[in-house]
Amino acid sequence: SAVKAKLPEMRTRIEEEGDDVLMYANNYRKAEEYSEFLRDKVLKSVGANSQPALNYKDALDNMLNKAEALKQSVDAAVIAYTDFLDNCGELFTGVGPDQEY
C-alpha cells in the first residue's frame, strides 16, 4: 500500500527525468545508466527494502544483465561486419543458365 501510494510520484519522476538520462547517456551505456537512474532515484523513493521494491530491483538487475549480453553480441557483430567489409569487399553474383541472377 505504501508503494502503491508512491506510484504516481514514481511515474512522474520517470517521465520527467528518464528521457534526459537516455538522451545524454553514452550510446553504449544507455541501458546501464537508465537502470541506475531507476534504482538510485526512483526505487529509493518507495523504500528500497519493501518486497515490491526488492522485486523491482531484481527485474532491473535482470534487464541490465540482458542489456549487457545484447551489447556484447552487438560488439561481436560489429567486429565481424567490419572484418567482412575490410576483407571481402568484392561481390560476385552468379548467373543461371537463363542469364538470371
KEKOL-339519 format. One record per residue (C-alpha): chain; x, y, z; residue number from 0. Coordinates in steps of 0.2 Angstrom, whole numbers, plus 5000, padded with zeros to 4 digits. Each point is the difference from the previous one (the first is absolute). Example, Ala and Ser with C-alpha at 12.3 -4.5 7.8 and 13.67 -1.06 7.14 Angstrom:
<pases>
PASE:A:5062:4978:5039:0
PASE:A:5006:5017:4997:1
</pases>
This chain:
<pases>
PASE:A:5000:5000:5000:0
PASE:A:5014:5012:5004:1
PASE:A:5008:4996:4983:2
PASE:A:4983:5002:4991:3
PASE:A:4998:5017:5007:4
PASE:A:5017:5005:4993:5
PASE:A:4996:4993:4982:6
PASE:A:4995:5017:4994:7
PASE:A:5015:5008:5007:8
PASE:A:5011:4987:4992:9
PASE:A:4991:5001:4983:10
PASE:A:5003:5019:5000:11
PASE:A:5018:4999:5004:12
PASE:A:5003:4987:4987:13
PASE:A:4991:5010:4987:14
PASE:A:5009:5017:5005:15
PASE:A:5017:4993:5002:16
PASE:A:5001:4984:4991:17
PASE:A:5001:5007:4982:18
PASE:A:5015:5011:5005:19
PASE:A:5009:4985:5007:20
PASE:A:4998:4991:4983:21
PASE:A:5003:5015:4990:22
PASE:A:5017:5005:5008:23
PASE:A:5007:4983:5004:24
PASE:A:5014:4993:4990:25
PASE:A:4993:4988:4986:26
PASE:A:5008:4985:5008:27
PASE:A:4994:5004:5017:28
PASE:A:4982:5005:4998:29
PASE:A:4992:4984:5007:30
PASE:A:5012:5001:5015:31
PASE:A:4998:5018:5004:32
PASE:A:4981:4998:4998:33
PASE:A:5000:4986:5012:34
PASE:A:5011:5010:5012:35
PASE:A:4988:5014:4999:36
PASE:A:4985:4989:5004:37
PASE:A:5009:4991:5014:38
PASE:A:5008:5016:5008:39
PASE:A:4987:5013:4997:40
PASE:A:4983:4992:4998:41
PASE:A:5002:4984:5010:42
PASE:A:5006:5009:5016:43
PASE:A:4985:5011:5000:44
PASE:A:4989:4985:5004:45
PASE:A:5011:4992:5013:46
PASE:A:5013:4989:4994:47
PASE:A:4997:4986:5012:48
PASE:A:4982:4997:4997:49
PASE:A:4996:4983:4991:50
PASE:A:4993:5009:4984:51
PASE:A:5016:5011:4999:52
PASE:A:5011:4985:5002:53
PASE:A:4990:4991:4986:54
PASE:A:5002:5015:4990:55
PASE:A:5019:5001:5003:56
PASE:A:5001:4982:4995:57
PASE:A:4991:5004:4983:58
PASE:A:5012:5014:4998:59
PASE:A:5015:4989:5003:60
PASE:A:4993:4988:4987:61
PASE:A:4997:5013:4987:62
PASE:A:5018:5007:5003:63
PASE:A:5007:4982:4998:64
PASE:A:4990:4998:4983:65
PASE:A:5006:5017:4994:66
PASE:A:5018:4996:5004:67
PASE:A:4998:4983:4990:68
PASE:A:4992:5010:4986:69
PASE:A:5014:5012:5000:70
PASE:A:5013:4986:4999:71
PASE:A:4991:4992:4986:72
PASE:A:4999:5017:4990:73
PASE:A:5018:5003:5003:74
PASE:A:5005:4983:4993:75
PASE:A:4988:5003:4985:76
PASE:A:5008:5017:4997:77
PASE:A:5018:4992:5000:78
PASE:A:4994:4986:4988:79
PASE:A:4991:5012:4989:80
PASE:A:5016:5012:4999:81
PASE:A:5011:4985:4996:82
PASE:A:4988:4995:4986:83
PASE:A:5000:5017:4993:84
PASE:A:5019:5001:5001:85
PASE:A:5004:4983:4994:86
PASE:A:4986:4995:4988:87
PASE:A:4997:5016:4991:88
PASE:A:4995:4993:4983:89
PASE:A:4983:4993:4996:90
PASE:A:4999:4987:4987:91
PASE:A:4983:4995:4994:92
PASE:A:4996:4983:4991:93
PASE:A:4991:4999:4984:94
PASE:A:4988:4986:4997:95
PASE:A:4998:4990:4983:96
PASE:A:4986:5013:4995:97
PASE:A:5012:5015:5004:98
PASE:A:4990:5004:5016:99
PASE:A:5009:5005:5016:100
</pases>
